[in-house]
Amino acid sequence: MSLQVCSLSSGSSGNAFWVQSARSAVLVDAGLSPRRLTMLLRQVHRAPEQARAILLSHEHADHARGAVLLAQRYGLPLVCNAATFAALGAPAVDWRELPTGGVLALDDLHIATFPVAHDAADPVGYRISTAQQQVAFVTDLGDWTPELAAELAAVDLLVIEANHDLERLRRCGYPLPLQRRIASPAGHLSNLQTAELLIALHARSPRLRSVWLAHLSARSNSPTLALNAVQSALAAAGVVQMQLAVLPRHDPSPWWRAPIEQLMLEL
């Protein structure tokens, strides 16, 4: 079985992703109540107890709300770095420390973390791979660097935030300090910043890859606005090898599996 990925929820109201291989499965972030997460997993014919671990990118509630209770209820290891665990209050769970920049093997899943720019204790992105495919999750960051682009260059699926449109952010009614926080280098990527990162990835590694636009703001963005902005920027740069989709805010996404043409090349 190839690597499979499903977004259960994506946005400021909660983020969670299911990643499954032939021999293992993990939950990446758990930003909803255990009851809601269990219900969403049932919709895609999965259950929390099937996970080998819960991987946390950082401690903010929209990524960690249900993590501790879910870990306690089902006896799941909670995987994160020490600063994130401390920010959660060092709860009584089976904690597996994964330092930023570290790696972890869970059966046939190879899990690596890398630092990202966001206003949390020690936020990270995740790159999860098998021998055949790689996926990466970078759902909260205010800026990107060439080093980050290098981390993402080889992935087959990139889950990347396209949080806001700058003009709509200015007009959406958020207080000015919140606007500044969102648009800061420790806040969230705009649609155009996301497009610039994708163009940099193409320049480094021009290949077929899938891209899921994640963590869209409900007030300063929209699925149509994000998709059109990123598609237009990619087209202007001559990038045509990316398969773009926008993740649903409250519902599971379709499953991602490696494109058949990629699997054929690997045979």
N, C-alpha and C positions, 0 to 999 in steps of 0.2 A: 504494500500500500504506500502511495506517495504521501508526502506531507500534506496535511489538510488543516485549514484555518477557517474559523467562523468568528465574526464579531457578534457578540451578544448585545452590546449597547455601546454607543459612542457619543460623547458630548459632556457638557459641564454637569449634567444630571447623573452621570455614571458611565464608567468605562470597564469593559471586560472582554477578553478574547480567549477562545479555546483553540489550542494547538494540539494536533494529534498526529502520531506517526504509527508505524506498524506495531510498535511495542510499548508505546508510552503516550501520555497526554498530560498537558499542564494548562492551568488557568493563568493567564497573564492579566494582572490587576483584577480587583473585585470591588468595584466602586458602587455597588448596589446592595440592598439588604440580602441576607441569605435566602429569604423566601423568594424574592424577585429573581435572584440568580438561578435558584433551583428551577423555577418556573420556565425561565428562558432556556435553560439547558434541556428541560424536557421537550421543549418545542423543536429542538434539533436532535432529539433522541440520544441525549447524553445525561449523565448524573454526576453530581459533585464527587462522589466516592470513586469515580473512575479516574480522577486526576492523581498524578503522582506528587504534585506540589502546586502551591500558589506562588507565583512570581510577582513581586511588587516593584513598580518603577519608582514610586515615591509615596509619601504619607498623606497627601491631600485626599480629602474625603471622597471625591469623585473617582478615585482610583483604589482606595483602601477601605471604604465604608464597611463592607461585609467580610473583609479578609480574616480578621481575628475570629469572629464567631463561626465562620465557615470552617476555618482550620480546626477550631476546638470541637465543633460538632462532628466532623468526619475524620478527625485524627490526621489531618493533612499537614505536611511540613510547610512552613512559611519561609520563603526564600527572599532575602533582601540584604542590603549592606547594613553595617552596624548603626550608621547615623539614622537611616530610615526606621530601623527597629526601635531605636531610642525615642524617635519622634512619635512613634505609636504608643509609647508608654511602657515599652518592654513587657508586653503581655505574656501570660502563661500559655505559651504554645510551643510546639516543636519548631524552633527557629534554626534554619540552616543559613549561616552567614555566607554571602557571596559578595566579596569586596568589589568595588567599582573597578572595572577592567579585568575582573576574574572570570573563570570558566567553571562550568559544572556539567557533569555527564549524568543523565537520567535515562538508563537503558540506551536506546539508540538516538536520543536527543542530545545534541551538544549545545549548551547554553552559554552565551557570552554577554557581558554587559559593557557599556561604554558611557562616559559622562555626557550629560546634556545640560544646556543652559536654561535653568528654570528656578523659580524662587522657592525651593524646597531644601530640606536638610542636605541631601546628597542624591539628586535625581539621576536616573540612568535610562538609557534605552536598552532594548534586548535584541540580540541576534540569535535566532534559534535555527539549528540546521540538523539535517541527517547527511548521510553520505551523498545524497542526490540533490537536495534542495536547501535553500536558505530563505528565511523570512526575517524581517526586522520590524520592531515596534518603536516608533519615536512620536509619541502623542502629545507631549508637552515640552516645548522649547521656544525660547524667544529669539534665538539667532542660531546660525549654523556656521561651521568652519570647514576648511579643506580637510581637516582631520576627520570630521564627521562624515563628509562625503566619501572618504576612503573606507570608513567602516561599513558603508552601505553599498559600495560599488558592486559587490558580487551577489546581492540578494535577488531572489526571483519574485518575491512579493515584499513591497514596502508599505507599511501602514504609517502614514505621516500626517500630522495635523495640518489643516488649512483652516485656521480658527476664525479669521475675520477679514473683512474688506475695510481698509483704512477709512475711506470716506463714510461708509455706513457706521463704523465704530464712532466717528465723531458726531453722528446724528442720532444714535440709538437711544440716548437718554441716560447712559451710564454717567455717574459722577466723574468729574475730571481726574481725580486721583486713580480711579479704577481704569479709566481709559489709558492713562499713562503707564500703569502697571501692565496692562495687557499688551501694549505696543512696545514695551521696554525689551532690552536684550535678555531679560530674565522672565519674560512673560510668555507670549504665544506668537506663532508665525502667522503672518498675513497670507492671503492667497498668493500674492506676488512673490513673497519670500519663499514660499513652498515651491513655486514654479522655478525660481532661480536655483534652488537646491537640486531639483530634478534635472534642469539643464546641465548643471555641473556634474551630476552623476552620469548623464549621457556622454558628456565630453570625456570623462574618465573611462567609461566602459559602455560603449554603444551596443546595447544588446536588448533583446526582448525581456521586459519585466512588467509585472502588474503593480499598480499603485492604487491603494485605497486612501482616499482623503478622509481624515478622521477629525473628531473633536471640533466640529463646526459650532460656532456660536449661534444660538437661537435668535439673538437680537441684532448682531452685527455681521451676519452672513446668511447665506441660504445655499441649499444644494446646487441650484441652478447657477447662482452667482459664482460659487467656488469652482464648479466644473468648467464653466465658460472662461473664467479668468485664467485658470491653469492651462486649459486646452489652447487658448489663444496665444499665450506666451510660449508654449511648447512649439506650436505650429510656426510662429514667427522665428523661432530658433532652428527650425528644420528637424525637430525631434518627432518622429512618428512611431517609434518602437514601443511606446508605453501604452498599456491598457489601463485606462483610468476608470474609477468608480467612486461614488460618494457613499459612505457608510450611513445606514439608518441610525437615527438618534435613540429610539426606544425599542427596536426590534432586532432579531437576528438577521444577519446578512446571508446571502447565498454562500455556500461553501466555496473556498478557493482550493483548487488542486493545481499542480503543476501543468502548464499547457502541454497538450499531447505532442506537439512538435519538439518540445524540450525533452520529454521522456524518450521519444524516438531517438534523439541525438545521443542519449546516454546509454542506449542499448549496445 
